[in-house]
Each structure stands twice: as structure tokens, then as C-alpha cells.
Amino acid sequence: MRRRPVPVLVAVVIGFGAGLSLAGCSDASDLGATTSGTPSGAPGLDGQITVLAAASLTESFTTIGEQFEEANPGVTVTFSFAASSTLAAQIADGAPADVFASASAATMDDVVAAGAAASPVVFATNSMEIVVPPANPGRVADLDDLSDPAVTTALCQPQVPCGATAAKVFTSAAITVTPVTLEPDVKSVLSKVQLGEVDAGVVYVTDVVAAGEKVTGIEIPDDVNASTSYQVASLARSEHADVAAAFVDFVLSSDAADVLSTLGFQKP
């Protein structure tokens, strides 16, 4: 039975079971193509791949992975979700993996510069939003309230894409926010808010959508908000390059775009 992946800080985690077969498969030479439509498959595509993906992609890539397995009999996708900066460091250290999906160009650039990937493609964008517990104990109404020392705020660590993007927001708004905690990834910030351990956090729009009624989102004005671009690429050390290329193609497909859009991601 398929088990849903959870965010972790290691390179190998829970694996998905193989899915159902794909109807109407075309020539195998199409598998590595980058398209904006639904990708074609190929009979006989099989193997297990490990996908390292930004923590903010947990919900969307879980669904995309399930769809990819259903479209390709014999394929198993294993996910590791964590901060993009953490995953980039793991790749540089030689962690076995096949695909990297980053929440920022900077972290993907590090992987490309190390020779571990080539030709990454942007597949989505995301912007920031304030998140508070449903009761809003800090009475946060807008971005300026986060500069109040009485309001306890959780942020991502500065080297993590969600932390770096939040910093851009504060610079644009000309405010100083002093967090009471710096978390390793965006899901950890969200957890602090859900548990009521802080008055507010700054996360991605998609994390607010994923949390549903467990939190309340407060929009950041467009003129000071900031966004980040998500990139995906096959890794050079992949032992299943054909499957890795097919997964990247699927991430760029219209089916995957529908999943991403439903969860609040924006088109590049």
C-alpha cells in the first residue's frame, strides 16, 4: 500500500508503490523532451528514482508522483522533502538521487555549478503570505505588525529560499522583523504557527492553502511582496536517467500544472 511521504532532512525516504499502466504510449525518444503539454510515455519504462524536492512541494509532488507512477507501470518514485539549501548540500556531498526540484534559482545554480545537473527548467513560482493561528492571538492585521517586538514571529533561516524571499519582502516594505525562531524549512515555520508557539510566520501562499482551516492567511500587498521560481532538473549521477528524464517531463506537463495551480502555485 502506498505510504505518503513526509518532510525529512535525509536523502532517502519513504517509497511509493508502482502504479497502473499508461494508455496510448509513444516512442521512447520523446521521454526526455521538455514540453508544456501532457508528456508521452514508453512501454517498458521501469526502475526506482529518488526525487529531492523543496519542502513547499510536499503536497503537490506527492500527487504528481502518484500520477507519474500510475502512468508508468514498474516505476517507483521515492521523495525526500527538505529545504532546498539542505538538499543542494546533500547533492554536493554525493547523496544518491535522480531529480532535484528547487525552490530558488540560487540553490539550483549551486548544483549546476558543481556539475551535478544541467539545463534546469522553471516550472512554477510562489509568493509569500503571513500566517497566523486561527484565533490570531497577536492581533496581526498587516505586514507592519510583524515589526512590533511584542509580536512573536517565526521565519525560515536566511540561507533557505523561504527565508531569503521573506527578507526581500521586509526590505521592500522598509521594516525590520526580529524573529523569535529561525526554522530549517517552511513547513517548520508553518508548524510553529499551527501549534500556537508563535503569533505569526511568513510562508509561501501554497503553504497557507495546504494548511486549510488550521491557520489564517494574511495577504502581503503586491507592491512589496516577493516571489521565488521553482526549477527542476535530472541529476548527473542518476542510475535511471530515462526515468528521471520522464519525471522531469511530467513535472512540466499540463497534468502537473493543474495540480500545482490547485495548490496555489503560479505559472512561470
C-alpha positions, 0 to 999 in steps of 0.5 A: 500500500502506498505510504505518503511521504513526509518532510525529512532532512535525509536523502532517502525516504519513504517509497511509493508503490508502482502504479497502473499502466499508461494508455496510448504510449509513444516512442521512447525518444520523446521521454526526455523532451521538455514540453508544456503539454501532457508528456508521452510515455514508453512501454517498458519504462521501469526502475526506482528514482529518488526525487529531492524536492523543496519542502513547499512541494510536499503536497503537490509532488506527492500527487504528481508522483502518484500520477507519474507512477500510475502512468508508468507501470514498474516505476517507483518514485521515492521523495525526500522533502527538505529545504532546498539549501539542505538538499543542494548540500546533500547533492554536493556531498554525493547523496544518491538521487535522480531529480532535484526540484528547487525552490530558488534559482540560487540553490539550483545554480549551486548544483549546476555549478558543481556539475551535478545537473544541467539545463534546469527548467522553471516550472512554477513560482510562489509568493509569500503570505503571513500566517497566523493561528486561527484565533490570531492571538497577536492581533496581526492585521498587516505586514507592519505588525510583524515589526512590533517586538511584542509580536512573536514571529517565526521565519525560515533561516536566511540561507533557505529560499523561504527565508531569503524571499521573506527578507526581500519582502521586509526590505521592500516594505522598509521594516525590520522583523526580529524573529523569535525562531529561525526554522530549517524549512517552511513547513517548520515555520508553518508548524510553529504557527499551527501549534500556537508557539508563535503569533505569526510566520511568513510562508509561501501562499501554497503553504497557507492553502495546504494548511486549510482551516488550521491557520489564517492567511494574511495577504502581503500587498503586491507592491512589496511582496516577493516571489521565488521560481521553482526549477527542476532538473535530472541529476548527473549521477542518476542510475535511471536517467530515462526515468528521471528524464520522464519525471522531469517531463511530467513535472512540466506537463499540463497534468502537473500544472493543474495540480500545482495551480490547485495548490496555489502555485503560479505559472512561470 
